Amino acid sequence: MSNYIGGMTTLYRTEGVNDHGGDGTSWITGGLEVQLASPLAGGAETADTPEQTNPEQLLALAWATCLNATVQAILEGSRRSRVRVTVGLQEADPGPGYEFHVDAYVGIDGAEQSDAEETLRAAHARCPMSKLLRNAATVQVHVEPYAP
């Protein structure tokens, strides 16, 4: 497999596979395997067991990790930071189907509001997950007080 795609060198590549839909198992080829439970199949409690996950939870973890790693790169480790991402599943308006409503909250230890906002703007412009999400009408980013 080539590491040169679309004129750019690929630094890392992975593959996720699902052949059961919202319930069953999804996996990373040659790696992680996760049990799934749709939040719609059996109520919210079904998707919140430690043994199972869902796309909403995976999206929240992926963006929180990527965005905070980017914040830390910008801060060069000079301050602690925390990113909290909420993902809500709602009926699409207009329909049909559903849509995610996603909010990222960034807190930076000891930062003034304006400095935290500037860091968030820079991180949101640089983070690969943010680049995927930033033009979506149902995605927002916020600064909040740092809480360890």
N, C-alpha and C positions, 0 to 999 in steps of 0.2 A: 504494500500500500504506500502510495506516495505521500510525502509530507508537504508537498507543494500544491496548494489548492487555490484557484482563482487569483494567481499572481502573488500570493502571500504564503509564507512558510507557516505551517501549522505547528504550534508549540505543544499542543496536547489534544488528543482526540479520544473520545469514548463512545460507547454505543449502549443505549438503553433499549430493552425489549419488553413488550407486553403482548400477550396473546389471549388475555382473559377479560379485557375491559376494566371496569372499576372494582371488580372483586377478583381474587386469585393471587397471582404472583407477578411481579415485574422484576427485572434483573438487569445488571450491568454485565455485558459479555465478559466472562472470565473473572467476575468479581461479586460485588454486593447483590444480595437477593432480598427483596422486601415483600412481605405479605400485605395485601391491600384490602381495604373495606371502604366502600362508597359511603360518604356521609348521607346519601339519599336512600340507601338500601334499608337500613335498619335504625335510622335515627342518629343523632349526633354521637351518642355513646358508642356506637359501633366503630366509628373512625377514630376514637380517642383512646383505644386500648394500646398499651405499650407494645404489643406484638404486631400491630397493624398500622398502616399509614395510608395517606391518600394524596392526590395531586396538590391539594390546597396546602397541606403540611410540607410537602417537598418543595413547593414554590417558595413558601415562607422561609424555610431553611436555606435554600439556595441563594435567595436574594439577600437575606440577612448576613450570610457568610461572605458573599462576594462584595457587598457594599461596605461592610465593616473592614474587610481586608484592604479595600481601596482607601477608605478613610485613614486607616493606619499607615498606608504607604504615603499618603499626603502629609500626615502629621509626623512622619518619620519616627514614630514611637515616642514622641515627646509628651503625649497625653494618652490617657485611657479613653476608650470610646465603647459605645454599645449601640447596636442596631437592633431594633425590634420591628418585625414585619407582621402585619395582620392581613389575612386573606379571607374574604367573605365570598361565598357562592350565592349568587342571586339569579332570579329569573331575568333573562335578557330583555332589555327595553330599547328598541322594539325586539320582539321575539323572532324566531323561535329559539328555544334552548336556554342555556344558562351563560353567565359571565362571571369572571372574577373581579372583585373590587379589592384593590391592593393598596395598602398604605405602609410606607417605611418611616420609622421614627428614629432619628439619630440624636444621641446624646454624647457630648464630649466633656470630659471632666475638667472643670475650671475654665471653660471657654466662655467668653462673652457671647451674647446672642448673635451679634453681627459676624463674629469670627466663625461661630458654628454654622451659620447660614452660608458663609462663603466656602467653608470646607465641604458642606453638603452639596452645594452647587458644583464644585469641582469634582467631587467623588461621583455624583450622579452623571456627570458628563463623561467620566472615565471608566466607570465600572461596566464590564461586559453585560451583566444581567440588566443593569439600568438601560443600556443601549437597546436591549430587546424590548423593554417595557416603557420607556419614557414618553413615547408619543401616544400611548393608550389613554383613552378618555377616562378609564376607571382606575388609573394609577396616580398616586400622589406621594410626595415626600415632605417630611416635616422635621423640624428641630424640636427636641424636647429636653428638659433638664436631664443631666447624666444621673443614672441610678445604677450602681454596681449590682 
